[in-house]
Every structure is written in C-alpha cells, then in structure tokens.
C-alpha cells in the first residue's frame, strides 16, 4: 500500500459492509501506512458483522450508517462525519457503493434502469455534494492534489466505457442498467472535477478490475485482495496529472 496514506488524515469508503468496500477498509486498517481516521459506511451497520469485527480491532475505524439512495440518510451521515473529522475535514472520499441490476434488451424496464442509475450515478454525486464542505476544509490545509490534501475517487467500471462497448466484450455483458449507470458516473466524475478544481480537490474515476465478489461472480479473474492492493497503490499515487481521469486498476488510462 502507498505510503501516501500516512499523510491522509481522514478517509471514507461507502458500501463497506462487503465485497471491495470491505476489502478496502480491511487493507487500509491493517496496512503499515493507515490513514488517521477511516470511516466505513454501510446501509445496515447492525448486519455488517465482518465490518464490526474490524472496528473492534482498530480504534481508528469508525462505522457510519448511510443509505446512499436516501437524501435524509446522506445529510445525517455528513453531520456525523463532521463530528468525527472536525477541523481536519475529509481528505479522501471513496464512492464505492454500487449495484448491478442485470437486464438485457429483452428484460430491461424503466424501473430497472432508474434503480441502477440512482445508486451508481446519482448517489455518488449527492454524497460528494453533501460532503463538499468537509472536503474543502481538508483542501484548505494543503497544496498540490492527492489524498494528502483532498480527493474524491469514484469506483466505476470499464463496462461504462462507450468506446470499449463493441465486439466480444459487448456480447458478453449485455447489462443495460449497469453499463449506462457507470457511463453516467464517468460523466458525473468529469463534471465534478471541473467544479472542484479551483478548491484543489482531486476527482477521478477508477476501475477496480473484474473481481470475484458477490457482484463479480466466481468466474472473475481477480481476488478482492489483488484488486484492492492495486487500487490503493493507484489512489495513493494520484496527483494533479490524474485530475478528471478514468484509470484502470493498473494505473493505465481507459478510453471514455
């Protein structure tokens, strides 16, 4: 894991009760360069047994309830995190929570599209907007761009790339709701990057790879540990040159 996280005072991960979010929190908490405070959000903290076990072991890990599709929940979580981070603000926000509503051309409905769009594209925008005062507070205390100052990382997918949706990959994953929601998230990321640049807040989109999780399925080539090890290495190394970018977990740029 990147030593940059040593200089990251406060970090928040959404959707941290399972899958990549849980792995991210575990890797950050157990790493030698752990952030000062790690805030892990879950829709139902009471049911997040693995996350609670981690929080019992690591005093710098705090669990906050957050239902990403509820504006009331987002605002309540922002107030709670404000109390946790105080004058430090929020150095790094990782919008990781996401769902895959599987539907092809035959089975897709407006409801399925909107459900996936709300969680994957609208929620990260609304969360970042609610947490912007905390990100600005952190950004005001540093120079340059990166997790040492203030950064927003949107966990996206190369399945959201319009350019790459052709040929074999297009035929394998005919996921209308998921693919379009991630494509929308990519645009949200670029729009926010434009708006947050003046405050020195880095914003970018990151593809974690195809990973063996509940969402990725058993046939995926990467383990959660392998993916997150690379993801954290990329996040820790981000600087001005990566602002507004769409990167692979290897650090390579992806086509929009």
N, C-alpha and C positions, 0 to 999 in steps of 0.2 A: 504494500500500500504506500501511496505517496506520502513523503514527509510533510507535504504542504498542509495536511490536515492538522498538524501540530499547531499551525498558526490560524486554524479555523476555530473561532471561539464557540460558535453555535451552529448546529446543523439540524435540519428537519427533513424527515422522509415520510411521505404519505403512503398509505397502503402497506404498512409494515407488519401486518399480522401473519403473512405467509409469503411464499414464493420469493421473488427477487428483493422485495422490500425488507423482508425478514433477514435474508442473507446479507443485505447491505448493512443493516443495523448491527448484526452479529459481527461482521467483518470489521466495522468501524469501532465497535465497543472493545473487541478483543485485540485489535491491532496495536502496534507499538506507538503509533502516531495518532491516537484517538483525539477527535475534537473535544473541546472543553465541555460542551453540553450536547448530547444527542437527543433530539425529540422525535419520538416514533408515534405516528398516528395510526389509529385503527377505528373502523366503524363501530366495533363492539369490543372494547378492551377486555371486558369480562370473559369473552370467549377466546381471547388470544393467549392461550396457555403458554406457548413457546416464547412469546414476546415478554410475558410477565415473568417467566423464569429468568430470562436475560436481565430484566430490570432489577430483579432481586440481587443479582451478582454484581452489577455495575452501577455504582451510585450516580454516575454522570448520564445515565439513560433515563429519560422521562417519557411516560406514555400519556398521550392526549387523545381524547375521543374526537373523531372527525368523520362525519358522513359527507363525502365530497359533493354529493348532489343536493345537499341542503344548505341554502344560504345562511340560515339561522345557525346551523352547526359550524359553518366556516367562520362566522363572526365570533361565535363563542370560543372557538379554538384559538383564534387570533388574540383574543383578550387573555386567554390562559397562557399562551406562549409569551405574550408581552410581559406577564408577571415572572415568567421563568428566565427570560433573557435580559430584562431590564435595560440598563444603559448600553449593553453590548450590541443590542439589536440582533438581527438574524443574518448570519454570514452566508449560509447556503441553504436554499430550499430545493429539495429534490421531489418534483411532482412525479411520483411513481405509480400511484393508484390507477388502475385501468381494468377494463373488462373486454371480453371478446364475445359478442353476440353473433354466433355463427349463423349465417344465412347466405344462400347463393341467389342467383337471378330468379329462380322459381319460388323460393321460400321467403325472400325478403319482404318486409312490410314497413310502412312508415314508422310504426311504433318501434320496431327493432332498430331502425336507423337512428331515431331520435334518442333511444335509450343509450346506445353506444356513443353517440355524439356528445350527449350530456356528460357522461363520465370521463370520456377520453379527451375531449377538446374544450368543452365549456368549463368544466370543473377546474382544470389547471389555471385557466385564465382568471376565474373568480377567486381562487385561492391566492394566486400571486397578487391580485389587486387588493385583497384584504390584508395581506402580509407586507404590502409595499412600504408602509411607514417603518416597519421593523427592518426591512432590507435597506432602506435609505439611512436609517440610524447607523447600521453597520458600515455602509459605504462611506459615510461622512468621516469615518475614523481612519481611512487608509488611502493608498494611492495604487495606481495600476488597476488591473482587473483579475479576478480569480477568487478562489474560496477563502483566501486570506482577507478579503475585503467583503464582497457581496456577490452572490451568483445564484441564478435560477437555472436548474437543469430539468428539462422536460424529457422524461423517458418515453421515447417514441418507437417506431419500427420502420425498417426498410420496406415493409409492406405498405407503408404510407407514401413511398416514392412513386410519383406518376411515371417518371421515366423508366423505372425498373419493372413496371407492371406490364410486361409483354413476354411472349414466349413461354418457356416451361414454368417459370415462377407464377405467371398469371394463371395458368391452367391448374396449378396445384392448390392455390389458395383463393378460391372464389368467394371471399369474405367481404361482401359489400359493406355491412355496417362497420366492421373493424378497420378495413383499409381506408375508407373515406374519413373515418374519425381521426385516424393517425395522420392522414394527409392534412386535415384541418388543423390538427395540433401543430404540425410543422409551420403552417402559415401563422398561427397564433404566436408561435415562438419568434418568428421573424418580426412580426408586428410589435411584440413586446420589447424585442431587442432594440428596435428603433426608438421606442419611447423611454427606455431605461438607460440608454447610453449616456445621456447628459449627467445622470446621477452616479455613473461609474459602476452600475450593476451589470455584470455579465449575464447574458441569457443565451442558451443554446439548446439544441435537441440532440439526444443521444440514443442510438440503437444498441440494446444490450446483447444482441445475437439471438439465435433460436435456442431456447433453453428448456431443459427438462424440468418443467414446473407443472402445476395443475393446468395452466393455460397453454403452455408449450407442448405438452404431451410427452409420452415416453420415447418417441422416435427422434426427438430433438438431439442434435449432436453435442451440445454444451451442458455441463453441470452448472448448477447455480453458483458454486464456488469459483469455477473457471471464469464465468461471465463477470461476476462482481469483482473479482480480482482485477480484471482488465478495465472494467468500468470505473472503478475507484482510481486506478492509475491515470486514466484519461482525465477524470474530473479534477484530480489533484494537480495536473499539469496544465490546466486551461489558463489562457492569458488573453490579452486584447485581441490577438490574431484569430481567436476562436469565437469571438462575439458574433452572434447571429448565425452560427454554423450548424450543420447537420452532419454528425460524425458517427462512424461505425465504432463498435467497442474496441477495435484495434487502433483507433485514433485517426483512421483514414476518412477523408471527406466522402459523403454519399451524395448522389445526384438527387435533386428535388423531384 
